Amino acid sequence: MYHKQVKTLRKRSEDGGVGQQRAREMAERDARTAAQSGDAYEELLAEGARYASKEDWHRAARAYREATSR
């Protein structure tokens, strides 16, 4: 029963990569904004967003932790 529920939830959340593409576009926009501002905090957030859009959660978390520690 549990596996059927998980399978159903996965089917509902699949969007054919649209969400990942949207996240990639937002990460690129954030990177451009950070580069223009020259703010290290914004650059680390953009880096985290870039890794998150690639689903590289470990590197994204590391970048976000470094950003928040500043």
Gaussian input, Z-matrix of N, CA and C with variables (Angstrom, degrees):
# hf/3-21g

backbone

0 1
 N
 C     1     B1
 C     2     B2     1     A1
 N     3     B3     2     A2     1     D1
 C     4     B4     3     A3     2     D2
 C     5     B5     4     A4     3     D3
 N     6     B6     5     A5     4     D4
 C     7     B7     6     A6     5     D5
 C     8     B8     7     A7     6     D6
 N     9     B9     8     A8     7     D7
 C    10    B10     9     A9     8     D8
 C    11    B11    10    A10     9     D9
 N    12    B12    11    A11    10    D10
 C    13    B13    12    A12    11    D11
 C    14    B14    13    A13    12    D12
 N    15    B15    14    A14    13    D13
 C    16    B16    15    A15    14    D14
 C    17    B17    16    A16    15    D15
 N    18    B18    17    A17    16    D16
 C    19    B19    18    A18    17    D17
 C    20    B20    19    A19    18    D18
 N    21    B21    20    A20    19    D19
 C    22    B22    21    A21    20    D20
 C    23    B23    22    A22    21    D21
 N    24    B24    23    A23    22    D22
 C    25    B25    24    A24    23    D23
 C    26    B26    25    A25    24    D24
 N    27    B27    26    A26    25    D25
 C    28    B28    27    A27    26    D26
 C    29    B29    28    A28    27    D27
 N    30    B30    29    A29    28    D28
 C    31    B31    30    A30    29    D29
 C    32    B32    31    A31    30    D30
 N    33    B33    32    A32    31    D31
 C    34    B34    33    A33    32    D32
 C    35    B35    34    A34    33    D33
 N    36    B36    35    A35    34    D34
 C    37    B37    36    A36    35    D35
 C    38    B38    37    A37    36    D36
 N    39    B39    38    A38    37    D37
 C    40    B40    39    A39    38    D38
 C    41    B41    40    A40    39    D39
 N    42    B42    41    A41    40    D40
 C    43    B43    42    A42    41    D41
 C    44    B44    43    A43    42    D42
 N    45    B45    44    A44    43    D43
 C    46    B46    45    A45    44    D44
 C    47    B47    46    A46    45    D45
 N    48    B48    47    A47    46    D46
 C    49    B49    48    A48    47    D47
 C    50    B50    49    A49    48    D48
 N    51    B51    50    A50    49    D49
 C    52    B52    51    A51    50    D50
 C    53    B53    52    A52    51    D51
 N    54    B54    53    A53    52    D52
 C    55    B55    54    A54    53    D53
 C    56    B56    55    A55    54    D54
 N    57    B57    56    A56    55    D55
 C    58    B58    57    A57    56    D56
 C    59    B59    58    A58    57    D57
 N    60    B60    59    A59    58    D58
 C    61    B61    60    A60    59    D59
 C    62    B62    61    A61    60    D60
 N    63    B63    62    A62    61    D61
 C    64    B64    63    A63    62    D62
 C    65    B65    64    A64    63    D63
 N    66    B66    65    A65    64    D64
 C    67    B67    66    A66    65    D65
 C    68    B68    67    A67    66    D66
 N    69    B69    68    A68    67    D67
 C    70    B70    69    A69    68    D68
 C    71    B71    70    A70    69    D69
 N    72    B72    71    A71    70    D70
 C    73    B73    72    A72    71    D71
 C    74    B74    73    A73    72    D72
 N    75    B75    74    A74    73    D73
 C    76    B76    75    A75    74    D74
 C    77    B77    76    A76    75    D75
 N    78    B78    77    A77    76    D76
 C    79    B79    78    A78    77    D77
 C    80    B80    79    A79    78    D78
 N    81    B81    80    A80    79    D79
 C    82    B82    81    A81    80    D80
 C    83    B83    82    A82    81    D81
 N    84    B84    83    A83    82    D82
 C    85    B85    84    A84    83    D83
 C    86    B86    85    A85    84    D84
 N    87    B87    86    A86    85    D85
 C    88    B88    87    A87    86    D86
 C    89    B89    88    A88    87    D87
 N    90    B90    89    A89    88    D88
 C    91    B91    90    A90    89    D89
 C    92    B92    91    A91    90    D90
 N    93    B93    92    A92    91    D91
 C    94    B94    93    A93    92    D92
 C    95    B95    94    A94    93    D93
 N    96    B96    95    A95    94    D94
 C    97    B97    96    A96    95    D95
 C    98    B98    97    A97    96    D96
 N    99    B99    98    A98    97    D97
 C   100   B100    99    A99    98    D98
 C   101   B101   100   A100    99    D99
 N   102   B102   101   A101   100   D100
 C   103   B103   102   A102   101   D101
 C   104   B104   103   A103   102   D102
 N   105   B105   104   A104   103   D103
 C   106   B106   105   A105   104   D104
 C   107   B107   106   A106   105   D105
 N   108   B108   107   A107   106   D106
 C   109   B109   108   A108   107   D107
 C   110   B110   109   A109   108   D108
 N   111   B111   110   A110   109   D109
 C   112   B112   111   A111   110   D110
 C   113   B113   112   A112   111   D111
 N   114   B114   113   A113   112   D112
 C   115   B115   114   A114   113   D113
 C   116   B116   115   A115   114   D114
 N   117   B117   116   A116   115   D115
 C   118   B118   117   A117   116   D116
 C   119   B119   118   A118   117   D117
 N   120   B120   119   A119   118   D118
 C   121   B121   120   A120   119   D119
 C   122   B122   121   A121   120   D120
 N   123   B123   122   A122   121   D121
 C   124   B124   123   A123   122   D122
 C   125   B125   124   A124   123   D123
 N   126   B126   125   A125   124   D124
 C   127   B127   126   A126   125   D125
 C   128   B128   127   A127   126   D126
 N   129   B129   128   A128   127   D127
 C   130   B130   129   A129   128   D128
 C   131   B131   130   A130   129   D129
 N   132   B132   131   A131   130   D130
 C   133   B133   132   A132   131   D131
 C   134   B134   133   A133   132   D132
 N   135   B135   134   A134   133   D133
 C   136   B136   135   A135   134   D134
 C   137   B137   136   A136   135   D135
 N   138   B138   137   A137   136   D136
 C   139   B139   138   A138   137   D137
 C   140   B140   139   A139   138   D138
 N   141   B141   140   A140   139   D139
 C   142   B142   141   A141   140   D140
 C   143   B143   142   A142   141   D141
 N   144   B144   143   A143   142   D142
 C   145   B145   144   A144   143   D143
 C   146   B146   145   A145   144   D144
 N   147   B147   146   A146   145   D145
 C   148   B148   147   A147   146   D146
 C   149   B149   148   A148   147   D147
 N   150   B150   149   A149   148   D148
 C   151   B151   150   A150   149   D149
 C   152   B152   151   A151   150   D150
 N   153   B153   152   A152   151   D151
 C   154   B154   153   A153   152   D152
 C   155   B155   154   A154   153   D153
 N   156   B156   155   A155   154   D154
 C   157   B157   156   A156   155   D155
 C   158   B158   157   A157   156   D156
 N   159   B159   158   A158   157   D157
 C   160   B160   159   A159   158   D158
 C   161   B161   160   A160   159   D159
 N   162   B162   161   A161   160   D160
 C   163   B163   162   A162   161   D161
 C   164   B164   163   A163   162   D162
 N   165   B165   164   A164   163   D163
 C   166   B166   165   A165   164   D164
 C   167   B167   166   A166   165   D165
 N   168   B168   167   A167   166   D166
 C   169   B169   168   A168   167   D167
 C   170   B170   169   A169   168   D168
 N   171   B171   170   A170   169   D169
 C   172   B172   171   A171   170   D170
 C   173   B173   172   A172   171   D171
 N   174   B174   173   A173   172   D172
 C   175   B175   174   A174   173   D173
 C   176   B176   175   A175   174   D174
 N   177   B177   176   A176   175   D175
 C   178   B178   177   A177   176   D176
 C   179   B179   178   A178   177   D177
 N   180   B180   179   A179   178   D178
 C   181   B181   180   A180   179   D179
 C   182   B182   181   A181   180   D180
 N   183   B183   182   A182   181   D181
 C   184   B184   183   A183   182   D182
 C   185   B185   184   A184   183   D183
 N   186   B186   185   A185   184   D184
 C   187   B187   186   A186   185   D185
 C   188   B188   187   A187   186   D186
 N   189   B189   188   A188   187   D187
 C   190   B190   189   A189   188   D188
 C   191   B191   190   A190   189   D189
 N   192   B192   191   A191   190   D190
 C   193   B193   192   A192   191   D191
 C   194   B194   193   A193   192   D192
 N   195   B195   194   A194   193   D193
 C   196   B196   195   A195   194   D194
 C   197   B197   196   A196   195   D195
 N   198   B198   197   A197   196   D196
 C   199   B199   198   A198   197   D197
 C   200   B200   199   A199   198   D198
 N   201   B201   200   A200   199   D199
 C   202   B202   201   A201   200   D200
 C   203   B203   202   A202   201   D201
 N   204   B204   203   A203   202   D202
 C   205   B205   204   A204   203   D203
 C   206   B206   205   A205   204   D204
 N   207   B207   206   A206   205   D205
 C   208   B208   207   A207   206   D206
 C   209   B209   208   A208   207   D207

   B1=1.4376
   B2=1.5307
   B3=1.3312
   B4=1.4630
   B5=1.5279
   B6=1.3343
   B7=1.4594
   B8=1.5234
   B9=1.3237
   B10=1.4622
   B11=1.5229
   B12=1.3383
   B13=1.4675
   B14=1.5258
   B15=1.3288
   B16=1.4632
   B17=1.5286
   B18=1.3114
   B19=1.4568
   B20=1.5291
   B21=1.3109
   B22=1.4591
   B23=1.5158
   B24=1.3314
   B25=1.4645
   B26=1.5214
   B27=1.3092
   B28=1.4657
   B29=1.5240
   B30=1.3269
   B31=1.4596
   B32=1.5259
   B33=1.3241
   B34=1.4613
   B35=1.5205
   B36=1.3253
   B37=1.4639
   B38=1.5220
   B39=1.3182
   B40=1.4580
   B41=1.5181
   B42=1.3182
   B43=1.4618
   B44=1.5198
   B45=1.3104
   B46=1.4576
   B47=1.5139
   B48=1.3163
   B49=1.4566
   B50=1.5190
   B51=1.3229
   B52=1.4650
   B53=1.5233
   B54=1.3052
   B55=1.4680
   B56=1.5171
   B57=1.3199
   B58=1.4606
   B59=1.5294
   B60=1.3178
   B61=1.4637
   B62=1.5265
   B63=1.3155
   B64=1.4667
   B65=1.5245
   B66=1.3219
   B67=1.4669
   B68=1.5259
   B69=1.3327
   B70=1.4653
   B71=1.5272
   B72=1.3267
   B73=1.4632
   B74=1.5192
   B75=1.3320
   B76=1.4645
   B77=1.5221
   B78=1.3254
   B79=1.4649
   B80=1.5228
   B81=1.3246
   B82=1.4656
   B83=1.5286
   B84=1.3274
   B85=1.4605
   B86=1.5234
   B87=1.3201
   B88=1.4671
   B89=1.5248
   B90=1.3338
   B91=1.4693
   B92=1.5280
   B93=1.3333
   B94=1.4760
   B95=1.5236
   B96=1.3273
   B97=1.4621
   B98=1.5196
   B99=1.3229
   B100=1.4628
   B101=1.5169
   B102=1.3203
   B103=1.4639
   B104=1.5275
   B105=1.3131
   B106=1.4605
   B107=1.5259
   B108=1.3244
   B109=1.4665
   B110=1.5254
   B111=1.3396
   B112=1.4572
   B113=1.5210
   B114=1.3280
   B115=1.4544
   B116=1.5328
   B117=1.3298
   B118=1.4665
   B119=1.5280
   B120=1.3331
   B121=1.4632
   B122=1.5323
   B123=1.3240
   B124=1.4621
   B125=1.5260
   B126=1.3233
   B127=1.4532
   B128=1.5236
   B129=1.3236
   B130=1.4693
   B131=1.5258
   B132=1.3266
   B133=1.4613
   B134=1.5277
   B135=1.3235
   B136=1.4615
   B137=1.5257
   B138=1.3182
   B139=1.4625
   B140=1.5275
   B141=1.3207
   B142=1.4641
   B143=1.5190
   B144=1.3199
   B145=1.4693
   B146=1.5313
   B147=1.3257
   B148=1.4643
   B149=1.5304
   B150=1.3296
   B151=1.4672
   B152=1.5244
   B153=1.3392
   B154=1.4611
   B155=1.5276
   B156=1.3280
   B157=1.4653
   B158=1.5286
   B159=1.3273
   B160=1.4660
   B161=1.5314
   B162=1.3389
   B163=1.4622
   B164=1.5214
   B165=1.3169
   B166=1.4641
   B167=1.5296
   B168=1.3143
   B169=1.4632
   B170=1.5172
   B171=1.3230
   B172=1.4675
   B173=1.5286
   B174=1.3098
   B175=1.4676
   B176=1.5230
   B177=1.3233
   B178=1.4606
   B179=1.5308
   B180=1.3142
   B181=1.4605
   B182=1.5225
   B183=1.3253
   B184=1.4654
   B185=1.5367
   B186=1.3237
   B187=1.4671
   B188=1.5252
   B189=1.3244
   B190=1.4644
   B191=1.5249
   B192=1.3465
   B193=1.4746
   B194=1.5083
   B195=1.3280
   B196=1.4630
   B197=1.5226
   B198=1.3333
   B199=1.4770
   B200=1.5196
   B201=1.3248
   B202=1.4638
   B203=1.5253
   B204=1.3174
   B205=1.4729
   B206=1.5288
   B207=1.3137
   B208=1.4733
   B209=1.5006
   A1=110.65
   A2=116.65
   A3=121.17
   A4=110.91
   A5=116.87
   A6=120.31
   A7=111.98
   A8=116.56
   A9=119.91
   A10=110.15
   A11=116.88
   A12=120.66
   A13=110.62
   A14=116.57
   A15=120.71
   A16=109.71
   A17=116.57
   A18=120.87
   A19=110.60
   A20=117.51
   A21=121.59
   A22=111.03
   A23=117.05
   A24=120.26
   A25=111.61
   A26=117.52
   A27=120.92
   A28=111.13
   A29=116.25
   A30=119.74
   A31=110.95
   A32=116.58
   A33=120.40
   A34=112.13
   A35=116.34
   A36=119.45
   A37=113.57
   A38=118.19
   A39=120.75
   A40=109.44
   A41=115.38
   A42=119.71
   A43=111.82
   A44=116.78
   A45=120.29
   A46=113.91
   A47=117.60
   A48=120.67
   A49=114.40
   A50=117.12
   A51=120.54
   A52=110.59
   A53=117.10
   A54=120.63
   A55=112.09
   A56=116.05
   A57=120.04
   A58=110.57
   A59=117.71
   A60=120.99
   A61=110.20
   A62=116.74
   A63=121.07
   A64=110.38
   A65=116.89
   A66=121.07
   A67=110.72
   A68=116.97
   A69=121.47
   A70=110.84
   A71=116.91
   A72=120.74
   A73=111.49
   A74=116.44
   A75=119.91
   A76=110.74
   A77=116.86
   A78=120.68
   A79=110.62
   A80=116.81
   A81=120.25
   A82=110.76
   A83=116.71
   A84=121.11
   A85=110.66
   A86=116.28
   A87=120.42
   A88=111.26
   A89=116.65
   A90=120.84
   A91=110.58
   A92=116.73
   A93=119.59
   A94=111.04
   A95=116.88
   A96=121.22
   A97=110.49
   A98=117.15
   A99=121.56
   A100=111.14
   A101=117.07
   A102=120.37
   A103=110.63
   A104=116.45
   A105=119.85
   A106=111.65
   A107=115.95
   A108=119.51
   A109=112.09
   A110=116.74
   A111=120.95
   A112=113.00
   A113=117.12
   A114=122.34
   A115=109.64
   A116=116.81
   A117=121.48
   A118=111.45
   A119=117.27
   A120=121.48
   A121=110.12
   A122=116.80
   A123=120.71
   A124=111.22
   A125=117.55
   A126=120.51
   A127=111.16
   A128=117.35
   A129=120.39
   A130=111.06
   A131=117.23
   A132=119.83
   A133=110.40
   A134=116.48
   A135=120.23
   A136=110.71
   A137=116.16
   A138=120.22
   A139=110.16
   A140=116.43
   A141=120.43
   A142=111.77
   A143=116.39
   A144=120.40
   A145=110.92
   A146=116.10
   A147=120.12
   A148=110.00
   A149=117.17
   A150=120.18
   A151=111.24
   A152=116.74
   A153=119.83
   A154=110.88
   A155=117.30
   A156=119.56
   A157=111.29
   A158=116.55
   A159=121.46
   A160=111.00
   A161=115.47
   A162=123.74
   A163=112.00
   A164=116.40
   A165=122.83
   A166=106.18
   A167=114.93
   A168=121.42
   A169=113.01
   A170=118.45
   A171=120.70
   A172=110.89
   A173=116.88
   A174=119.77
   A175=111.13
   A176=117.01
   A177=120.37
   A178=110.03
   A179=116.27
   A180=120.32
   A181=110.83
   A182=116.40
   A183=120.03
   A184=110.77
   A185=116.68
   A186=120.66
   A187=110.66
   A188=117.53
   A189=120.49
   A190=111.63
   A191=116.54
   A192=119.20
   A193=110.56
   A194=116.97
   A195=119.80
   A196=110.65
   A197=116.79
   A198=120.37
   A199=110.96
   A200=116.50
   A201=119.33
   A202=112.35
   A203=117.34
   A204=119.62
   A205=111.84
   A206=117.59
   A207=120.67
   A208=111.03
   D1=-45.44
   D2=-177.60
   D3=-59.31
   D4=-44.61
   D5=-176.74
   D6=-65.93
   D7=-32.70
   D8=176.28
   D9=-65.20
   D10=-39.30
   D11=179.00
   D12=-66.29
   D13=-41.99
   D14=178.88
   D15=-63.26
   D16=-44.15
   D17=179.62
   D18=-61.68
   D19=-41.37
   D20=178.43
   D21=-64.11
   D22=-43.38
   D23=179.18
   D24=-64.71
   D25=-38.58
   D26=178.06
   D27=-63.94
   D28=-42.03
   D29=179.23
   D30=-61.37
   D31=-40.24
   D32=179.72
   D33=-66.25
   D34=-33.95
   D35=-175.82
   D36=-86.72
   D37=-12.00
   D38=178.82
   D39=-72.98
   D40=129.62
   D41=-179.36
   D42=-127.09
   D43=14.64
   D44=178.21
   D45=73.22
   D46=21.58
   D47=178.39
   D48=90.67
   D49=2.50
   D50=-178.56
   D51=-64.68
   D52=-42.49
   D53=179.41
   D54=-63.31
   D55=-41.51
   D56=179.61
   D57=-67.30
   D58=-38.75
   D59=177.48
   D60=-64.67
   D61=-41.94
   D62=178.29
   D63=-62.58
   D64=-41.96
   D65=178.50
   D66=-64.26
   D67=-38.49
   D68=178.47
   D69=-64.33
   D70=-42.35
   D71=178.74
   D72=-64.50
   D73=-41.01
   D74=178.65
   D75=-66.13
   D76=-38.31
   D77=178.81
   D78=-64.30
   D79=-40.40
   D80=178.03
   D81=-64.62
   D82=-42.15
   D83=178.00
   D84=-62.24
   D85=-43.99
   D86=178.83
   D87=-63.17
   D88=-38.07
   D89=179.51
   D90=-64.81
   D91=-41.42
   D92=177.63
   D93=-63.45
   D94=-43.53
   D95=179.64
   D96=-63.02
   D97=-43.00
   D98=180.00
   D99=-64.99
   D100=-39.27
   D101=179.82
   D102=-65.90
   D103=-36.89
   D104=179.23
   D105=-69.58
   D106=-37.31
   D107=-177.53
   D108=-78.89
   D109=-31.95
   D110=-178.33
   D111=75.23
   D112=10.19
   D113=-179.25
   D114=-81.20
   D115=124.29
   D116=-177.21
   D117=-63.42
   D118=-36.79
   D119=179.26
   D120=-61.48
   D121=-48.52
   D122=179.87
   D123=-64.90
   D124=-35.48
   D125=178.21
   D126=-65.50
   D127=-39.41
   D128=177.77
   D129=-68.32
   D130=-37.93
   D131=176.79
   D132=-64.54
   D133=-41.32
   D134=178.27
   D135=-64.63
   D136=-39.16
   D137=177.60
   D138=-62.67
   D139=-43.34
   D140=177.50
   D141=-61.92
   D142=-41.45
   D143=178.63
   D144=-65.34
   D145=-37.05
   D146=178.93
   D147=-64.17
   D148=-45.13
   D149=178.11
   D150=-65.98
   D151=-39.72
   D152=179.94
   D153=-64.55
   D154=-36.13
   D155=179.41
   D156=-66.86
   D157=-23.20
   D158=176.99
   D159=-93.34
   D160=2.93
   D161=-178.12
   D162=61.10
   D163=33.49
   D164=173.73
   D165=-97.40
   D166=80.82
   D167=-169.18
   D168=-67.21
   D169=-33.65
   D170=-178.72
   D171=-66.36
   D172=-46.96
   D173=179.65
   D174=-69.03
   D175=-36.05
   D176=177.81
   D177=-62.63
   D178=-45.47
   D179=179.88
   D180=-63.12
   D181=-40.20
   D182=178.98
   D183=-62.20
   D184=-44.03
   D185=179.72
   D186=-64.79
   D187=-41.76
   D188=178.89
   D189=-66.21
   D190=-40.33
   D191=177.78
   D192=-63.02
   D193=-42.55
   D194=179.55
   D195=-64.29
   D196=-38.11
   D197=179.26
   D198=-64.28
   D199=-43.06
   D200=-176.83
   D201=-75.51
   D202=-18.97
   D203=179.77
   D204=-80.91
   D205=-9.63
   D206=-179.22
   D207=-83.53

